[in-house]
Amino acid sequence: RSSDLILVNKVKIFLELDSHKNQLRKLAKERSLELAVSTEQLNIEINEHHKAEDKFQELARQWQETFDAIGDMVAVISSDHRVIRANRAMTEAFNGPVIGENCFKLFHGTETPPENCPSQETLEKGVPTCYETVESHLDNRCLSIYIFPLHNSGDGKIKEYIYIARDITTQRKLEEQMRQGEKMQALGLIAGGIAHDFNNQLTPILGFSQILKSKLKDNEELCNYSEMIINAAKRSSELVKQLLSFSRKSEASLTPINLHELIISLAKLLDRSIPKNITVTQELDAESSVVKGDYVQIQNAFLNMAINASHAMPNGGNLTFT
């Protein structure tokens, strides 16, 4: 009987072990299934993260491309006036990286913000500012500056500002040229009016001088004086003709023009109009000096070049036509 009892106990133990084994198998299967689900979910989350990261990188790339496509110099600058971000135009304008540099050092060439700094005004008042400046350390470039504050979404304080600089040097030069052109046009009108009035005064002088010469033909000395008056009046008449030609507006008329004669005539006019410390000389040795063109337009072109050349010689010099 004791042997039977031992056998029964062994059977019970075996059955209990088998039951535990089945439970462990069931539990392992359940855990494996849970692990598989968790792994799949993790893979999904990882893929979603990668997709989000790729999308973020794509958006960052698009933003940078848009930022760099702006032709003006654009930078995001911190409250202590250091460049945080800059577009390609700004990097190229300063021939290298500008991140971390002070904006006042870049644009004004100073070690501290200039007096009445517009950027500081934007930081203190929270309003956009704009101004125009000519910077000598940037080859006298004329810049139009716009500054906009960036407010913190939490407390509304200004944390950074956007700095936009547009190079308007060419625009200002064109505007100056236009103003000079308008001055030349006005000068032409004035010269034309003066020339007409002066010509009206010359006509009787020349006429009466010739009458006087004919009356004094028996007095050689007085006759010579009359001749001098006539020659002076004729020279003045030629000057009037040049002024009238300069001021005349007409359709282009293409005719043969002797450039040598035009330059000689123009040189006489310049002798009376440009500063006396500038000498006008001519070295005219062209084999053929005749061209086809509009006399007034060619004369005005030579005149404008000569006047520009005289402006470039404030201390005097030599203006040569060759």
Rosetta blueprint (number, residue, H / E / L):
1 R L
2 S H
3 S H
4 D H
5 L H
6 I H
7 L H
8 V H
9 N H
10 K H
11 V H
12 K H
13 I H
14 F H
15 L H
16 E H
17 L H
18 D H
19 S H
20 H H
21 K H
22 N H
23 Q H
24 L H
25 R H
26 K H
27 L H
28 A H
29 K H
30 E H
31 R H
32 S H
33 L H
34 E H
35 L H
36 A H
37 V H
38 S H
39 T H
40 E H
41 Q H
42 L H
43 N H
44 I H
45 E H
46 I H
47 N H
48 E H
49 H H
50 H H
51 K H
52 A H
53 E H
54 D H
55 K H
56 F H
57 Q H
58 E H
59 L H
60 A H
61 R H
62 Q H
63 W H
64 Q H
65 E H
66 T H
67 F H
68 D H
69 A H
70 I L
71 G L
72 D L
73 M E
74 V E
75 A E
76 V E
77 I E
78 S E
79 S L
80 D L
81 H L
82 R E
83 V E
84 I E
85 R E
86 A E
87 N L
88 R H
89 A H
90 M H
91 T H
92 E H
93 A H
94 F L
95 N L
96 G L
97 P L
98 V L
99 I L
100 G L
101 E L
102 N E
103 C H
104 F H
105 K H
106 L H
107 F H
108 H H
109 G L
110 T L
111 E L
112 T L
113 P L
114 P L
115 E L
116 N L
117 C L
118 P H
119 S H
120 Q H
121 E H
122 T H
123 L H
124 E H
125 K H
126 G L
127 V L
128 P L
129 T E
130 C E
131 Y E
132 E E
133 T E
134 V E
135 E E
136 S H
137 H H
138 L H
139 D L
140 N L
141 R E
142 C E
143 L E
144 S E
145 I E
146 Y E
147 I E
148 F E
149 P E
150 L E
151 H E
152 N L
153 S L
154 G L
155 D L
156 G L
157 K L
158 I E
159 K E
160 E E
161 Y E
162 I E
163 Y E
164 I E
165 A E
166 R E
167 D E
168 I L
169 T H
170 T H
171 Q H
172 R H
173 K H
174 L H
175 E H
176 E H
177 Q H
178 M H
179 R H
180 Q H
181 G H
182 E H
183 K H
184 M H
185 Q H
186 A H
187 L H
188 G H
189 L H
190 I H
191 A H
192 G H
193 G H
194 I H
195 A H
196 H H
197 D H
198 F H
199 N H
200 N H
201 Q H
202 L H
203 T H
204 P H
205 I H
206 L H
207 G H
208 F H
209 S H
210 Q H
211 I H
212 L H
213 K H
214 S H
215 K H
216 L L
217 K L
218 D L
219 N L
220 E H
221 E H
222 L H
223 C H
224 N H
225 Y H
226 S H
227 E H
228 M H
229 I H
230 I H
231 N H
232 A H
233 A H
234 K H
235 R H
236 S H
237 S H
238 E H
239 L H
240 V H
241 K H
242 Q H
243 L H
244 L H
245 S H
246 F H
247 S H
248 R L
249 K L
250 S L
251 E L
252 A L
253 S L
254 L L
255 T E
256 P E
257 I E
258 N E
259 L H
260 H H
261 E H
262 L H
263 I H
264 I H
265 S H
266 L H
267 A H
268 K H
269 L H
270 L H
271 D H
272 R H
273 S H
274 I L
275 P L
276 K L
277 N L
278 I E
279 T E
280 V E
281 T E
282 Q E
283 E L
284 L L
285 D L
286 A L
287 E L
288 S L
289 S L
290 V E
291 V E
292 K E
293 G E
294 D L
295 Y H
296 V H
297 Q H
298 I H
299 Q H
300 N H
301 A H
302 F H
303 L H
304 N H
305 M H
306 A H
307 I H
308 N H
309 A H
310 S H
311 H H
312 A L
313 M L
314 P L
315 N L
316 G L
317 G E
318 N E
319 L E
320 T E
321 F E
322 T L
